[in-house]
Amino acid sequence: MPEICRFAGIVIRMHIGDHAPPHFHAQYAGRELQMSIQDRRIMNGSLPPRQSRLVIEWATQREADLLAAWQRAARYEPPGAVEPLL
């Protein structure tokens, strides 16, 4: 699963050819969550509260970039990189 971003010890990954809805995986300290891109809903898993808030803030700032990465991955192309949290 390609890494698309890393910030504050959080690693963001996106599967190539993954199932809908558009989402990404965030990993921190051995924990993982799956988050919907468009509504920032946690679909599965969890991170500590502070890291979850950072991921939500990042995903809000980068929604357009995340959707573009998802579209590339849906075409079985590398999703590319997304800028970290400012």
C-alpha positions in Angstrom: 0.0 0.0 0.0 1.7 3.2 -1.1 2.5 5.9 1.4 1.1 9.3 0.2 2.0 11.5 3.2 3.8 11.5 6.6 3.4 14.1 9.4 3.6 14.2 13.2 4.5 10.5 13.3 1.3 9.7 11.3 1.7 7.7 8.0 -1.0 8.1 5.4 -1.5 5.3 2.8 -3.8 4.6 0.0 -4.5 1.2 -1.6 -4.3 0.9 -5.4 -7.7 -0.3 -6.8 -9.3 -0.2 -3.3 -13.1 -0.3 -2.7 -15.5 2.7 -2.6 -16.1 5.0 -0.9 -12.9 7.0 -1.5 -10.8 6.7 1.7 -7.3 6.5 3.0 -5.6 4.6 5.9 -3.8 6.5 8.7 -1.3 4.7 10.9 0.2 5.8 14.2 2.0 3.8 16.9 0.8 0.5 15.7 -2.8 1.7 15.4 -4.7 2.3 12.1 -7.9 3.9 11.0 -9.7 4.1 7.6 -11.2 7.5 6.9 -13.7 8.6 4.2 -12.2 11.5 2.2 -15.4 13.4 1.5 -17.0 13.5 5.0 -14.0 12.6 7.2 -16.0 9.7 8.7 -13.9 7.1 10.5 -14.9 3.9 8.7 -12.8 1.4 10.7 -10.2 1.5 13.4 -9.0 4.3 15.6 -6.0 6.5 16.5 -5.4 8.4 19.8 -7.7 11.5 20.0 -5.0 14.0 19.2 -3.8 12.1 16.2 -7.3 11.6 15.0 -7.9 15.4 15.2 -4.7 16.0 13.2 -5.7 13.6 10.5 -9.2 15.2 10.2 -7.6 18.7 10.0 -5.1 17.4 7.3 -7.9 15.7 5.3 -10.0 18.8 5.4 -7.1 20.9 4.1 -6.2 18.4 1.4 -9.6 17.0 0.3 -9.1 17.9 -3.4 -5.6 16.4 -3.5 -6.8 13.3 -1.7 -9.7 12.8 -4.2 -7.2 13.2 -7.1 -4.9 10.6 -5.5 -7.9 8.3 -5.1 -8.9 8.7 -8.8 -5.3 7.8 -9.8 -5.3 4.8 -7.5 -8.7 3.7 -8.8 -7.2 3.6 -12.3 -4.4 1.4 -10.9 -1.9 4.2 -11.1 0.4 5.3 -8.2 -1.6 7.8 -6.1 1.3 10.2 -5.8 2.2 12.3 -2.8 -0.1 14.7 -0.8 1.4 17.6 1.1 1.6 17.2 4.9 -0.3 19.2 7.5 0.7 22.9 7.6 
